[in-house]
Amino acid sequence: IAYVDGTLTVNPAALSVTANDRTKTYGQTVTFAGTEFTASGLQNLETIGSVTLASAGAAPTATVAGSPYAISASNATGGSFDPGNYAITYNDGALAVNPAPLTVTA
């Protein structure tokens, strides 16, 4: 009997990281903590610590007319997962800007 070794190839698992949708009132600033995301496809009970989130709508001057603004997600890090084990797809969320209340008194 002759035994011949084979090879086992481990391919990256598909992982989707999506920025959560948010709303704000015109004039407010939105600050992202890096935890406002949803991940799908993590294996072995692994976790992601944080994701870089950014949006042009986060500034207090972002207008209702420009709403909704994209919230981009990138750079998943931390937690117990190893990014090298995953083929990561990042999906945008949306930031809606609501009108600010205004009272005019004569």
C-alpha positions as CSV (number, residue, x, y, z in Angstrom):
1,I,0.0,0.0,0.0
2,A,1.3,3.4,-0.9
3,Y,-0.2,6.5,0.8
4,V,-0.1,9.8,-1.0
5,D,-0.8,13.0,0.7
6,G,-3.5,15.3,-0.8
7,T,-4.0,19.0,-0.3
8,L,-6.8,20.8,1.5
9,T,-7.4,24.3,0.3
10,V,-9.3,26.6,2.7
11,N,-11.0,29.4,0.8
12,P,-12.0,32.7,2.5
13,A,-15.6,32.7,3.7
14,A,-18.0,35.4,2.4
15,L,-18.6,38.2,4.9
16,S,-21.0,41.1,4.4
17,V,-20.7,44.2,6.6
18,T,-23.5,46.7,6.3
19,A,-23.7,50.2,7.8
20,N,-26.9,50.6,9.8
21,D,-29.3,53.3,8.6
22,R,-29.6,56.4,10.8
23,T,-31.6,59.6,11.0
24,K,-30.9,63.1,12.4
25,T,-32.4,66.5,12.5
26,Y,-30.9,69.3,10.4
27,G,-28.3,71.1,12.5
28,Q,-27.2,68.1,14.5
29,T,-23.9,66.3,14.1
30,V,-23.7,62.5,13.9
31,T,-20.7,60.8,15.5
32,F,-20.1,57.2,14.6
33,A,-18.8,54.9,17.3
34,G,-17.9,52.2,14.8
35,T,-20.4,49.7,16.2
36,E,-23.4,50.8,14.0
37,F,-23.2,47.9,11.6
38,T,-24.6,44.5,10.9
39,A,-22.4,41.5,9.9
40,S,-23.5,38.5,8.0
41,G,-21.3,35.4,7.4
42,L,-19.1,35.3,10.4
43,Q,-18.0,31.7,11.2
44,N,-17.2,29.9,14.5
45,L,-19.0,32.5,16.6
46,E,-16.4,35.1,15.7
47,T,-17.0,38.8,16.2
48,I,-16.0,42.1,14.7
49,G,-14.9,44.8,17.1
50,S,-15.5,47.9,15.0
51,V,-15.9,49.2,11.5
52,T,-14.9,52.6,10.1
53,L,-18.1,54.5,9.2
54,A,-18.3,57.9,7.4
55,S,-21.0,60.0,5.8
56,A,-21.2,63.5,4.3
57,G,-24.5,63.8,6.0
58,A,-22.9,63.6,9.5
59,A,-22.0,67.3,9.4
60,P,-24.5,69.8,11.0
61,T,-24.7,71.6,7.7
62,A,-25.9,68.6,5.8
63,T,-29.2,69.6,4.2
64,V,-32.6,67.9,4.0
65,A,-32.5,68.4,0.2
66,G,-29.4,66.2,0.0
67,S,-30.9,63.5,2.1
68,P,-30.5,60.5,2.3
69,Y,-26.7,60.5,2.4
70,A,-24.7,57.3,2.1
71,I,-23.0,55.9,5.2
72,S,-19.9,54.0,4.0
73,A,-18.4,51.1,5.9
74,S,-14.8,50.0,5.7
75,N,-11.9,48.6,7.7
76,A,-13.5,45.9,9.9
77,T,-11.1,45.3,12.8
78,G,-10.9,43.9,16.3
79,G,-13.1,41.3,17.8
80,S,-12.2,37.7,17.4
81,F,-12.2,37.4,13.6
82,D,-9.2,37.4,11.3
83,P,-9.9,39.5,8.2
84,G,-7.6,37.2,6.2
85,N,-10.1,34.4,6.6
86,Y,-12.9,36.4,4.8
87,A,-13.8,37.9,1.5
88,I,-15.4,41.0,2.9
89,T,-18.1,43.0,1.1
90,Y,-19.0,46.4,2.5
91,N,-22.5,47.8,2.0
92,D,-23.6,51.4,2.5
93,G,-26.3,52.4,4.9
94,A,-28.4,55.6,4.6
95,L,-28.5,58.8,6.8
96,A,-31.7,60.7,6.5
97,V,-31.8,64.3,7.5
98,N,-35.1,65.5,8.9
99,P,-36.2,69.2,9.0
100,A,-35.4,71.1,12.2
101,P,-38.4,72.7,14.0
102,L,-38.7,76.4,13.5
103,T,-41.0,78.8,15.2
104,V,-41.5,82.3,13.9
105,T,-43.3,84.8,16.1
106,A,-44.3,88.3,15.0
